[in-house]
């Protein structure tokens, strides 16, 4: 999908009917998924957009930009509802899964915070080695119900907080203590994944982490990676039913898809050479995904399988073309070579009518008598 703007990030709404792209010139461009056509665009920032998020009812969009601001906009009217200044560049934002006036904000060089539409801000008290709020590499996300916040830091530690009290209820360190680059909660089920600098994607069960408590020991349910090329991952996502894991590589436009249950690699999708994945999002209900490369949205989906036997029950599919040998008179309207049955034989002796016709052939300059035999 190309709208004339360079897309940097994208998100589906809750039902997957609309997809919004945040562009490098501050525009939000909304597409209809079914028709693949642009339905609306409007400007919300003066600089490139870094993240976008839909409200639960699909009426509002939350966007952030390199100008260190976040904006709440009305989708139908295409107008800005609220605009807030931030202490640092926003790396990721998320609207509360239930309350559309609560936001979770992650920064490049600051502690993540909870914020309301009334501009009430609460910094999440993440443990740090230094007594300062200037910290980098914190990723965070609401859980599916919005009652907890799952955070990951650059020391490989995962922390879970209650939203109301912001008290720490569980924590553990990922094996190897590598910095966590991405943390994604599954849209269905009780799972979340982490993408670390060791190039391994790990899947955990939230209930297991909560049972382990603070500073517990938790092993991942599943680990997936590219063990051949040791690919690092730019972005990771769950499928809409959380049965698959999709990851976009950092160095090329390649998408890897694994089964979550057994960790087997299902498919590798290759884009054009020289391109890189900027963002990736999976459709909430369908087997389809959008990736962003070179400012354009690219749709990946399954090729439709045509069932020709529905039109012709005796239709036979072939793996390869074969030369067809036509039977004699197979496509003739009337079979000229068929043998006449004895019951259809005509007794010409009883039905012979002899006539003599004088026919003048002027072109030859003479006349002749021709004898005709007609069988009636």
N, C-alpha and C positions, 0 to 999 in steps of 0.2 A: 504494500500500500504506500503510495507516494502522494503527498499533499503539497509539495513545494517547500516544506519545512523539514529540517533535519531532526529526526526523532532521537531522543536519548534514553527514554524510559517509557514503559507502558504498563497498564493494568486493566484487567477485566472488571466489569461490575459484578454484582453478586450472582446474577443469572447468566452471565456470559453473552448477553445480547449486544452490549456496547463495549468497546475498548478505547481507552484514552491514551494518547501519546503526548508526553512532555517534550518540547522541542528546544533547540538551542537558542531561539530568539524569544523565549518567554511565552510562546503560544501553547495552548492546550487544544489538541485536535482530536475529535471524537468520531469514531467510525462505527457503522452498523456492521455487526459480524456476518449477518446473513447475506446482505447485498454487497458487502465489501466497499461501501461508498461512505464518503465523509458526510456527516450529518450536521456538524457544528464545529466552529473553531473561534477562539477568542484569546486575547492576550491577558496574562495575569502577572507577569514579571518583566523586568527590564533586562535580565540576564538569563542564561541557560537554566533550564529546570533540572533539578537533581532527583526528585522523587514525586510520586503522585499516589493518592489513595482515595477510594470511593467510600461514601457513607453507606450504611446498611440499606437504606431505602433508595439509593441510587440518585438522589436529588442534589447532592453536594459533592464537591471535589476538594481535596486538600492537596496543596502543591507547595514545594520548596524550591529554592533557587540559590545560585551562587551569590546573589545579592544579600544573603543572610536574612531572608524574610520567608515567612510562610503565609499562604493565602487560602482562605476558604471562599469558594465561588459557587454560585447557583448555576447548575447545569442547564436548566431550561431557559433562564433569562440570559445566561452568559455574562453575568455581572459579578463583581467582587463583593462578598458579604463582609469579610473581616480580613485585616492584614496585620501581621505581628512581626516585630523585629527580633532577631535571635542573636545570641552572643557569639555564634560561630556559624560556619557553613554547615548546613543540614545535610547529612548523608542519607538518612532514611526516615520516613514518617509513616504513621499508621493511624487511621481512625479506629476508635474502639469498636469491637464487633457488634455491640448493642447500643451504646450511647454515642450518638453522632456529635456531641459537644465535648468529647474527651479525646485527646490526641497523645500519642507516644512519639517522641522526637529523639533521634540519635544524631549526634554531631561528629564532625571530624576531630575536633580538639576540645571536647567538653563532655561532661557527664550527661547521660541521657536524662530526660525529664518528662514528667506528665504535665499536661496543660489542658485547661478548659477554655471554652469559647469566651469566658469572662476574663481571660488573661491571668488566671490563677496558675502559677507554675510551681511544681514540686520536683526537686532534683532527686533522682533515685540514689540512695546512699550505697554506692558500690565501694567495696573495700579496695584501697590502693596502698601501695608501698609508701608513697609520699602524701603528706597531708595537703592535698591541693585538688581543686576541681578540674584542672587542666590535664586531661588525659585523652589519649587517642586509642582507636581500635575497639570501641565498645559497640556491640551489636545487641539489639533487643527486639522482642516481639511479644504481642499479646498471645495468650493461649486461645483455643477455639471459643471458649465461653467468655473471655475477657475478664475473668476473675484473678488471673495471675499474669505476671510479666517474667519472661525467660530472657536472661541476659548472658552474654559471653564476652570475655575480655581477651587481651593480647597475651595473657599468661596461660591460656587454655582452660580457664575455669568457667563453669556454667553455674549460674545463680538463679534461683526462682524466688520472686517476691509476691506477696499479696498486694493486690491493687489498692484496696482501701487503706490499709495501715502501712504499706511499703516495708513490711517486716520480712526478713530473710527466713524462708521456711525450708529450703533445701539447697544443696550445692555439692559439686564434685569437680574433680579435675580430669579432663580428657587425657587419655594415655599419650605420653610424650610431651605434654604441656606446650604444645604448639599454639601459636595465636589463632584464634577463631575468626575467620573472615566473613562467614555467612551463617546465619541461624534462621531456619524456616520452620514454621509450624504447619503440620498437615491440615488441610481443610476438613478431613474426615478422620475418625479414629483418634488414638491417643498417642500420636507420634510427633517427634520433631527431629530435625537433622542439623548437623554442624559440618561446616567445611573449613578445614584447618590448613595451615601452611605446609603440612606434610603431604598434601594432595590426596587425602583420604576423606571420603564423605561417610559420616557415621550417623546411624539412625538409633534414637533412644525412645523408650516408652516413658511418658510423663508420670504415670502412676508408680513405676519402678523407682524413678528419681525421688519422688515425694516420700516413698517408703524408706529410702536410704537416709533421708534427713540431711542436716548440715554437715559438710565435710565427709560425706559418705563415699562409698566406692561403688561405681556404676560401670558396667560393661555395656557396650553397644549391642543392640539386637542384630544389626547388620552393618557391614562395612563394604563400600564399593570404591573402586579406583581403576585407573588405567595402568595396570601393572606392566604393560609393554612399553609405552611411550612416556610414562610418568607425567601425564598431563596435569597441569594446574587448572583450577576451575574458577571462572569469572563469576558465574551465577549458578545457583541450584534451585530446583523447584520440585514439589510433589505434583503428581497428576491429580485430576479432580476427585478421583476416588481413593487417592493415596496408595494405590497398588503399584505405582511406578515412580521412579526417581529420574529426573531429567537434569542434566548439567551441561552448561556451555563452556567450552575450553577458552583459555585466556589467549593463546597464541594464534588461533585460527577460527574459522566459522564452522565448528563441528559441535554437534549435539549428541550426547551419549544418553541412552535410555536403559535403565536396569529394572528388573523386578525387585520389589521391596522384600518379598518373602524369602527368596533364595539368593538374591544378589547376582543373578545371572544377567549378562549383557544381552539385551534384546535387539538393539538397533543402534547404528551409528549413522547420523544424518550429516552429510557433507554439503556445505555451502560453497560459494565461489572462492577461488584462491585469492589470497591477499586480503580477505575480509576478516574482521574480528567481531565477536559477539559483544554487544554493549549491554543488552538486557534480554531477559527471557521470561515468558509467562505462559502457563498452561490454562486451557479452557476449563471452566468449573465443571462442565458436564460432558463434554465431548472429547474424543481422542484427537485433539488439535492443539497447536501451540504457536505462539508468535515469538519470533526473535528479531532483534534490531541489529542491523549492520549497515554501515555507511549511511546512517540517517534514515533508512527505510525499514518498514515493517514487513517481515517475510512470514508467510503462513505455511506451517507444516501440518499435514494431515494425511490420513490413510487414503490410498487410491480406491475409488469405489469398485467393487467386484460385480460384474454384470452376469446375471443369471439368465442365459439365453433359453434354457429349458422351460422357462415360464411362458415363452412365446411359442415354442415348438417342443412338445414333450419328447419327440424322437430325435431332438438335436443332440449331436455328439461333438464335444469339444476336442480339439486336437492340440497337442503340444507343439507341433511344427507343421508347416505347410506340406501337403502331399499332392501329387498330380492325380487328378480325378479322371478316370476312364469312363467316358460316356457310353452307355449301352445303345445299341442300334435302335433308332426311332424312339429314344427315351423322351425327347422333348418335342416330338411331332404331334400336331393336332390330331391327325389321322395317320394310322400306321399303314403306309403304302406297301410295305413288304409282308404284311401278314398273310397267312394262307387262308383262303376262303373255305369255310366248312362245306361239307357236302350238301347240307340242307339249303345253302345259299347259292349253289351252282345254278347257273342259268342254262336252260335247254334251248340253245340257239336254233336247233333244227325246227322246233315248233314255232319260233318267233322271228323267223327271217323274213324281211320285207325288202325285196329287190326293186330298185327304181333306177331308171336310166335318166340321167340328167345331162342335158346339153348345156355345156358351160363354155363360154367364150373367154378365152384368155387373150385379152387385147394386147397385153404387154409383150406377148410372144408372137402375136400376129397370126395365130391360127386357132382353129377350134378343134375340140376333141370330145369324145364321149367317155365319161368316167362312170364306172360302175360302183355304186355304194352299197354297202351291207349294213343294215341297222338292226341291232338287237333291241327288242322292246321288252 
